[in-house]
Amino acid sequence: MPTHKDDVVLAGRKLSILAQADDILLLSHLPPGFQLKLDAMASWGGVNFILVNRIKTVAMVYGAPVPSPLPSFAVGSNILGVSEKEKYVGVVFSTDTRSMFENHYKAKEKAARYYGHSIWAIEDHATKSLIEPLVDVQVKFIRKMLHVSSRSMLVPLHTDTGITPLQTRRFILVLKFLEYTLALQDKHLVRAAITNSIVLHIAGRKTWFTDLLQAARNLPYPLAYELDPWSLTPDYVDLYSKMQQVDSSDKLYLLHGRKEPVKNKSPRTITLTLRHYLDVKVKDHRKALTWMLLSSHMLTIERLRWRELGRPRLERDHRKCRFCKIAVESPEHAMLGCTSSQVLVHTRSQMLARLDDVGFLKKLVQSRKAIATVAKWAHSILKIFYAVPVYRGG
């Protein structure tokens, strides 16, 4: 391919053409250089008895402002159309959107939503852009799977299912890609592209590396320090930092400091895993225990956290039990503490010979052998409480 002053330059290397099998991409900053490459491609095809598909061959014009009228490009005697959206090696590129990948994200979000709806047989719509619709699909899918409300906290959706948050997963993949490219020799084009991106970022231009830094700031948890492209490794992102969010939320106090049972070993802390309580076979029992642990139940401690039908929210100390009207109506009070309902006491006596506090309930939940019994108990307790109106004081 002949060189031209309009050629794209990456880290001192001129880049005129990309080829993936018979998918060819020609690059140039300005129309004269682009037409020169089209002429060279047509001449090469004629010598090698290869015809350029005039239907599939198009020109795309990037930059602002777009020249008017648009320049005309031709391959031989065939005038090329100018397209605003095309797919190359599986990626949709656009010239009429703020991000050249916007339509690609929309296509992926639509596919993800379709498969989620295929499983749950539901319909929905999305109005957000780029990564947010994909995250929305993931969150809604997990909430539907766990049968928790749309107000449930995001962190346990991932810590308790073992499903990595989409932003984190994508960020880790990008870090692995960056680590791979920085290890390549200078002769590789992808190394040149990354190096060029970093140099331009340092010079104050918005580049791929700029977007990477922004992605780090947008993660669902704070990173300890700014990214350093020269010493960066995928291990930089520590998934265990999500535990900081779990331990800082008063809603998730039953998850604080918990340990996961391990076969033939002592329980240990595992931040991201499928929790054993989700293996409970009886659906209603599993749902009840999940609601208890993820604070997605309708006990007063949670229900009166929100404004409802014009009624104001109440502070935690005022969310009293509907039976005793003294203690806060919390999961541990409902399952272990309240004695003001004979039905409640009878149900509890069938499960326990002694009463204890939050720590005892957490130990029960950690026991793999006892988890089915605890789940059944949680289901029975919630049924008893839900049958009685909420106590709002007065």
Secondary structure, 3 states (H helix, E strand, C coil): CCCCCCCEEECCEEECEEEECCEEEECCCCHHHHHHHHHHHHHHHHHCCCCCCCCCCEECCCCCCCCCCCCCCEECCEECEECCEEEECCEEEECCCCCCCHHHHHHHHHHHHHHHHHHHCCCCCCCCCCHHHHHHHHHHHHHHHHCCCCCCCCHHHHHCECCCCHHHHHHHHHHHHHHHHHCCCCCCHHHHHHHHHHHHHHCCCCCHHHHHHHHHHCCCCCCCCCCCCCCCCHHHCCHHHHHHHHHHCHHHHHHCCCCEEECCEEEECCCCCECHHHHCCCHHHHHHHHHHHCCCCCCHHHHCCCCECCECCCCHHHCECCCCCCCECCHHHHHHHCCCCHHHHHHHHHHCCCCCCHHHHHHHHHCCCCHHHHHHHHHHHHHHHHCCCCCCCC
